[in-house]
Structure formats: structure tokens, C-alpha cells
């Protein structure tokens, strides 16, 4: 797995994931907040499988 997410992309994903996960504790308290695991994990790892399929790469460093 090569990193395909840049720094800003990763930060936004982690924040969005945490916000969505907080919905399971506060707010409507539904399990739909668990959807936040996807952006949280992809942001922490730095790799998004959907980006690979779509040919998107926001990482400024060339991985070989």
C-alpha cells in the first residue's frame, strides 16, 4: 500500500471521522455514526482504496 493522501487530506479525514463517531455518543445517538470509522482509519493510515480506483493522489511525495 502506497500512501495516496496528503497531509491536509489526512487531517480533514481524521477530524471528519471523529465528528461522525461522536454522533454515536452525543447528538442523535444512532449507529450511523460508525460510518466515521472509514475516514478515521483511512486518514490514520494515509491510504484510500477509492483513490486508487479513481486514480487520485493527493500525496506530494512520490512513492516507489
Secondary structure, 3 states (H helix, E strand, C coil): CCCCCCHHHHHHHHHHHHHHHHCCCCCCCCHHHHHHHHHHHHHHHCCCHHHHHHCCCCCCCCCC
